Amino acid sequence: MSDRRIYLAGPVAVKDDGGAGWRDRLVEDYPAVEWLDPLAKWNVPAEELSIIEGEAGADQVSVSEIVEDDKRLVHEADAVLIGYEHVRSVGTPMETHLAWQTDTPVVLWIRDGTPIGDISPWYRYHVNAITDNRDHAVGVVLDE
């Protein structure tokens, strides 16, 4: 088992699978790594959760629950791996900035062929490395 804890950041709301597919494959393919998957805490698929303002029920999650738990996981992480796709992603830039503020290394793995020049300058400024190769991205976060 790796002694490094890696937080998995990336789009959720705009994805058909709620962003779980690439995370699940990564966890499966690298079982020795301690992955901090923000989607793993829910008892239902991410796409079936309802986000509400107040107290949450069995298939509901509150706004504060999402944000506070994700922030806690970023703080616990030794590094952040972004599964980047050129889609609307609100939380990922915030997680990236939080990691940067706490000197937690961030690696951006381009999953959809987006040219590096098309990636926001904000990402390019706040990440330690950018690659389009998954295995290289994993290697970088494990060696940081």
C-alpha positions as CSV (number, residue, x, y, z in Angstrom):
1,M,0.0,0.0,0.0
2,S,1.3,3.4,-0.9
3,D,1.8,5.8,2.0
4,R,0.6,8.7,-0.1
5,R,-3.1,9.8,-0.1
6,I,-4.2,11.1,-3.4
7,Y,-7.4,13.2,-3.8
8,L,-9.3,12.7,-7.0
9,A,-10.7,15.9,-8.5
10,G,-12.6,16.4,-11.7
11,P,-16.0,17.1,-13.2
12,V,-19.1,15.5,-11.7
13,A,-22.3,17.4,-12.4
14,V,-22.0,17.5,-16.2
15,K,-21.0,13.8,-16.6
16,D,-23.5,11.0,-17.3
17,D,-21.9,8.8,-14.7
18,G,-21.6,11.6,-12.2
19,G,-17.8,11.5,-12.7
20,A,-17.4,8.1,-11.1
21,G,-16.2,6.0,-14.1
22,W,-12.6,7.2,-14.5
23,R,-12.2,7.3,-10.7
24,D,-13.5,3.7,-10.3
25,R,-11.1,2.5,-13.0
26,L,-8.2,4.3,-11.4
27,V,-8.9,2.8,-8.0
28,E,-9.3,-0.6,-9.6
29,D,-6.0,-0.4,-11.6
30,Y,-4.0,1.0,-8.8
31,P,-5.2,-0.8,-5.7
32,A,-2.1,-0.1,-3.7
33,V,-2.7,3.6,-3.7
34,E,-4.9,5.3,-1.0
35,W,-7.3,7.2,-3.2
36,L,-9.4,9.9,-1.6
37,D,-12.4,9.8,-3.8
38,P,-15.0,12.4,-2.9
39,L,-17.7,10.3,-4.6
40,A,-17.0,7.2,-2.6
41,K,-18.9,8.4,0.5
42,W,-22.4,8.3,-1.0
43,N,-24.6,5.1,-0.8
44,V,-26.1,5.9,-4.3
45,P,-24.5,6.8,-7.6
46,A,-23.6,10.5,-7.8
47,E,-26.0,11.1,-10.6
48,E,-28.9,9.9,-8.3
49,L,-28.1,12.3,-5.4
50,S,-30.2,15.3,-4.8
51,I,-28.3,18.4,-3.6
52,I,-30.4,20.4,-1.1
53,E,-29.9,23.4,1.2
54,G,-31.0,21.9,4.5
55,E,-30.6,18.6,6.2
56,A,-30.0,15.6,3.9
57,G,-31.8,12.3,3.7
58,A,-30.8,8.9,2.4
59,D,-30.5,9.9,-1.3
60,Q,-29.8,13.6,-0.6
61,V,-26.8,15.6,0.3
62,S,-26.5,19.1,1.6
63,V,-24.4,21.8,0.1
64,S,-22.3,22.2,3.2
65,E,-21.8,18.4,3.4
66,I,-20.3,18.4,-0.1
67,V,-18.1,21.3,0.4
68,E,-16.9,20.6,3.9
69,D,-16.1,16.9,3.2
70,D,-14.3,17.7,-0.1
71,K,-12.2,20.4,1.7
72,R,-11.4,17.9,4.5
73,L,-10.2,15.3,2.0
74,V,-8.1,17.9,0.1
75,H,-6.5,18.9,3.5
76,E,-5.8,15.2,4.2
77,A,-4.3,14.5,0.8
78,D,-0.6,14.4,0.0
79,A,-1.4,15.3,-3.6
80,V,-4.3,16.0,-5.9
81,L,-4.9,14.3,-9.2
82,I,-7.3,16.1,-11.6
83,G,-9.0,14.0,-14.2
84,Y,-9.4,17.0,-16.6
85,E,-12.0,17.3,-19.3
86,H,-12.9,20.5,-21.1
87,V,-16.3,20.8,-19.6
88,R,-18.0,23.0,-17.0
89,S,-16.5,22.1,-13.6
90,V,-17.1,24.4,-10.7
91,G,-15.6,22.5,-7.7
92,T,-12.4,21.3,-9.4
93,P,-10.9,24.8,-9.7
94,M,-11.7,25.5,-6.1
95,E,-10.1,22.2,-5.0
96,T,-7.1,23.1,-7.1
97,H,-6.7,26.5,-5.5
98,L,-7.2,25.1,-2.0
99,A,-4.5,22.5,-2.6
100,W,-2.2,25.2,-4.0
101,Q,-2.8,27.4,-1.0
102,T,-1.7,24.6,1.3
103,D,1.3,23.6,-0.8
104,T,-0.3,20.3,-1.8
105,P,1.0,19.2,-5.2
106,V,-1.5,19.0,-8.0
107,V,-1.2,17.1,-11.2
108,L,-3.6,17.7,-14.1
109,W,-4.3,14.6,-16.3
110,I,-5.9,15.6,-19.6
111,R,-8.5,12.9,-20.3
112,D,-10.0,14.3,-23.5
113,G,-7.2,15.4,-25.8
114,T,-7.6,19.1,-24.9
115,P,-4.4,20.9,-26.0
116,I,-2.4,22.4,-23.1
117,G,-2.8,25.8,-24.6
118,D,-6.6,25.5,-24.3
119,I,-6.4,24.8,-20.5
120,S,-7.2,27.9,-18.4
121,P,-4.2,29.9,-17.3
122,W,-5.5,29.5,-13.8
123,Y,-5.1,25.8,-13.9
124,R,-1.7,26.1,-15.6
125,Y,-0.5,28.5,-12.9
126,H,-1.8,26.4,-9.9
127,V,-0.7,22.9,-10.9
128,N,2.7,21.3,-10.6
129,A,2.4,19.1,-13.8
130,I,0.2,18.5,-16.8
131,T,0.1,15.3,-18.8
132,D,-2.2,13.4,-21.1
133,N,-0.9,10.1,-19.9
134,R,-2.7,8.5,-17.0
135,D,0.2,6.3,-15.8
136,H,2.6,9.2,-15.9
137,A,0.1,11.4,-13.9
138,V,-0.1,8.6,-11.3
139,G,3.6,8.3,-11.2
140,V,4.0,12.0,-10.7
141,V,1.6,12.2,-7.8
142,L,3.2,9.3,-6.1
143,D,6.7,10.8,-6.5
144,E,5.9,14.4,-5.5
